[in-house]
Amino acid sequence: MNNNVLGLLRLRIKQGINLAIRDVTRTSDPYIIVTMGGHKLKTRVVKKNLNPVWNEELTLSITNINEPIVFNVYDKDHITGDDPMGDAVVDIKPYMECLKLAADLEKLPDGCAVKKVQPSRDNCLSKESCCTWHEGKIVQDMILKLRNVECGEIVIQIEWIDIPGSKGLAAVEV
């Protein structure tokens, strides 16, 4: 294992909403490529759907919390190159701030909001995003408005996973 790894971040890629039409059949075959630093992950293609449901879990090794997570949505084309359908960026620092509080949250009821992150020019949030105490962990649900495209949003959730032998949260300064 890379000894610079702080921990893992589980990404739940839930769904797309009102994605852009990119095929002549008035639909698209969307998939998402997730990148962070040198890491690159991909969802499966959902054929002929502008409101795809992926419900996929992808996991990133986190070495630097200052690197954004980039979500690029594409339309799969078998003849021509894949068409871009927009992108979104997530800054994980607000989420990491919540994780630092986790030890103090043990007695909170399930579903309790720990922090609320407001949409701004500096993020791709469509609406307020909550970091929530859920089954002994903090998760953050987000609806991201895609940029560089006429329409579309993606729904994701992030969750931190500690791994034995990693630097862990103690090494993180937010």
N, C-alpha and C positions, 0 to 999 in steps of 0.2 A: 504494500500500500504506500502511496505517496505520503511522506511524512508532513507535507504542507496542507493536507486535507483537514479542514475544520470540522466537517460533517457532511451529511447528505441532505439534499432538498428533494422531497417527493413532490412532483408536479402532477396534479390530476387535471388532465385536459378533458373537460366535460363536454362542451358543445360549441358550435358556432351559431350565430343568430343573424339572419338576413344578410348572408354573404353575397358578394358581387357575382353577377352573371358573367361567365367567361367563355361559355360554349355556344355554338350556333343553335343548339337545342334549347336555349334559354335556361340553362342550369349550369352547374359546375361539378367537378369531382375533387373536392377540397381535401388537403392534408396540411399539416403544420410541421415546420422545421424549427426546433428550439435550439438556440445557441447561447452559450455563456463561456467567454474566454475561448479555450481550445476545444470545448465540448460541443457536440452536435448530436441531437436526437430527433427522431421523426415519428409522427403518428401514422396510422394506416390511412389509405385513401377511402373516403366515403363517396361512392358513385352517385351522380345525378341528385345532388342535394344541396340546397342553399341554407339549410338549417341542420347541419350534420350533428349527430351525437357520436362522440368518440368514446367517452368514459374510459380513457386510457391513463395509466400511471407510468410516468417517466421519472428517472432519478438522475440528478446531477450531483457530482462531487464538488463541494464548495471549497475553494482555496482562497478566494478574495471576495469579500462581500461588497466591494465597491464596483465590481463588474456587473453590468445590467444583464438581465435575461431578455433575449430578443426572440419574439415569436413571429415567424414569417409564414403567412398562409399562401398556399399555391393551389392552382387548378392543374390536375394531372392531365397531360395531353400525350397521346401515344404517337401522333404524327409530328407535330411541331413541339417546340420546347414548352415546358410547364409555364403557365401564366401566373404572374404575381397577383394576389388578391388582398394585399395589405399587410401591415406589420404593426406590432405593438411592443413596447419595452416596459419591463418591470424592474424597479429599484427595490432590492430586498432589504435595504437598511431599516425602513420603518418596522418591518416584520422582525428583524433581528433585535431591535430595541425591545419588543414585546418578549422575546425569548429570554432576555436577561432578567425579566421579572418572574419567570416561570416558578422558581422556588417559592416565591411568596404567594402563589396563586392556588396552591394545592386544595384549599378549602372552598374555592369558588364553585358555584353550581354549574353543571354542564350547560353549554350554550351561552355563557356570560361573555359579553363583549369586553375585551381588554383594552383595545385601542381602535379608534376610527381614523381611517385615512381618507381625506377629502380629495375629490378630483381637482386637478390643477393643470396649468400649462406644462408643469414638469413631469407629469405622469400621463398614462393612457387610460386612466379609470373613467368609465362611463358614469358611475355613480359612487357614492360612499362605499368604502370597503372596510370590513370589520376583521380585526384579529380576534378570534374567539377561542375560549377555553372549551375543548371538546375531548371527552374521554381521556383526560389527563395530559393532553397536549394542546399546543396553540396552533391553530390553522388560520389561514387567511383566504377568504373567498373574494374573487375579483371578477368583474365584468370589464373587459378591456375593449375600448373603441379602437378599431383598426385605423391606421394612418395610411396616407398615400393611396387611397381608394375611395370610391363614391359611397360605400356603405359597408356595414358589417361589424360584428362584435364577437369576441370569444369569451367563454366562461371557464375560469380555471380556479384551482385551489392549490395552495402551497403548504407544506408541512415539513418541519425540521426532523431529521433523524440523527441522533448521536451514534457514533460508531466507536467501539473500543479501540484504543491505540491512536485515536486522532487527537489533534490539538484541542478540539471542542470549543464550546462557547466562551470558555475562560480566556482564550486567546483573541477573541473578537473585541475590537473597540468600535463602538458605533457613535 
